[in-house]
Amino acid sequence: MNRLKAIRAALSAAIVITSVSVALPWAVSARAGNNPAAQSHTDTPLTKDPGADSYAKHCAICHGDLREGNLPGFPPLLGISHRMPNDKISELIHAGKGRMPGFPGVKDTELNELLHFLTTGVSATAAGVSGPGSTLSQAGAQLFQQNCAFCHGRDAMGGETGPDLTQSRLVRKDRTGDEIAKVIHEGRPDNKMPAFNFSDQETRGVIAFIRERQAEAVAHPGGRRGVSVEDLQTGSAAAGKLYFDGAGGCSKCHSPTGDLAGIASRHEGLELEQRMLYPENVKSAVKVTLPSGKTISGTLAYRDEFTVALKDANGVYRSWPVSRVRYKVDAPVEAHVALFPRYTDDDIHNLMAYLQTLR
């Protein structure tokens, strides 16, 4: 009797394996390289879709059998047509990018078949996307996983390179969704966020999903991974002002009614603290004195042990060998760096509290 049960179990397992092989032919193809039996039949097509075969051969090992991606290293390819047109996808296939190698041998018919496979839709269930929420937010969840999760995390609470959208000031303040939609459609090139070609209905779905995740984060605050604005409001604003005007030396370069006026309205939370401690993309000024005694000033564009270069007021790039000129660089960010070994925890908390009053 036990032997009969074992035989039935083995037959059931064989049926399951066979059904998986039929449902996911490219998964079988992708693993053929590790299977001697599969290698002996490489001349026999494993699917009726040559694009799927090409995907299995070149892409599945990194981007997943169902194009679902392997986060955080490899993005989903589902919905890639929302992010780039076919000519750009072809260019990416041929040239590669970052950790992705190029496949210059994929051309003509195979390239067209692979492009067709990549740009063909897959249901949310097949993509592994499901869960509670309205039909609109569920559709948005699918699009979000395909296009946004690589940077912002599957739950919209931040990823390897993208911020936590449930803590986003724009998301919190944009009641109509118009500003969120604008960012989706136009992207943020300065932050390396691409524009997405979503329809109005698709955009509403993505926004509905983000709203849903935001409500979930508010309901369960202990589950967040980022730093909230409230976490950085523990200092004394009065003590921070004293430090700003005194020991910190901040007032030598900055003014609460000048360059810092309204800074807390433009930046908040961790972003504001990061700018306070180490401002990014701050341009250094340089003044170059030529052998004739003439001086030329501008923004430092390049400097090493052999060359110094600047962009003048007209945007003209000029450079000189350092052996032939004298120059002086004014780098404001170095004053921030010099404070690092002098800061105490109280200094940082108090200064942050003061900056948050400058609205």
Steps between C-alpha positions, in 0.01 A plus 500: 500500500785733589669412172181586311488841672864562406427418135200735498710778658771454237242516220350818648843662519566407138172661394586820690848516345354442153239774547763748619715417198208572269401822680852639522690373195762774519577400859593151377705648217685737734618211713598274210860612531523321835319188386692249282176338392364834386825580321465189288179644351601858435405465134137437595291814564366506857229758430285624218621854570853558369507833688449310825784265405729795434400654833571172680839474334620854567292668770313266736801412716513861625152645442295194598301242307192723496689826446422582864858609579732407784510797735707688590750400233294451186184697414175349372456502126123478523355820362834612359314665210373756754858605565660500157411456131610199297803674350634574848433143613689375193790731581506370858499138381790560263717728717408395855509734795672489840513140617298383199715369212420583141363245254611633160428163339125535555390653169234507233230235546613391846515860620147568375371184665672586829360854489151363443536266797638774726218741418218248533291543814476248783216486749548617856451143624773366272730777614446406861312821584191463713353618825228714655381831365273639233512380142666830408774464763555134406556602138728776626687245714583298190635807319690612809672160540593502133628855477566655841585230755859468378575842651218563750452148639209263443306667783587857389693547826837561341753290317866492411493832313151647538339675798212380717188623318281450807708773669523724194403862560362526147280192553374632834414846369363414155131438574390487136784283368588756232854555626568127538371446145731773373803331655393164354456640149802734496740313727775669697813497284702671774431196723534249212130417510367429148168618362227236462259468212187415701145569395284714729332186636835330563631811674195509726563135586861564600395797712227289664758236589738760649212648702411154625859435608513842666185421702649165601822668615304751710297219657814301587776755568733241653542333163669788318863468397585867449541804722191712558498877543397459864815296572708808424308751711655420838732800545464856630448765234624773736823311569535434129480870420774571753718237336419637152605854599787395725709183534381345173606801294202445267408868483835580335369347176124467545209724593157390633345788304721451193611170346332293773167685497223242465741206488274290725220544244724370222663214691399305806595202713803297404546693175537825694743345747712356219523842336594653834779251571641461149340699216511321166582652163629822655708686245840638599620837376851548366711802408788440259789748472675491163874573451402847377330574832151487351247309712214286375227376732232238459365168621755226551446245223806276539815475706781249536876519550554610140198708398252749641186594307198723551180614334479876483191721532416434134521123542827476307730217611863608549797303629870553578799292608541557875872560443426822307237667719407568860150424621289513813197280560211600723323174597215572745430132559838460668372706792232234555758223484717682757209487746473121496754430778363790707128421496336349807168319478335800669654739248347306209157457664483866605619637166250278321221627727595860417516442124151346509365837621619677184181474294 
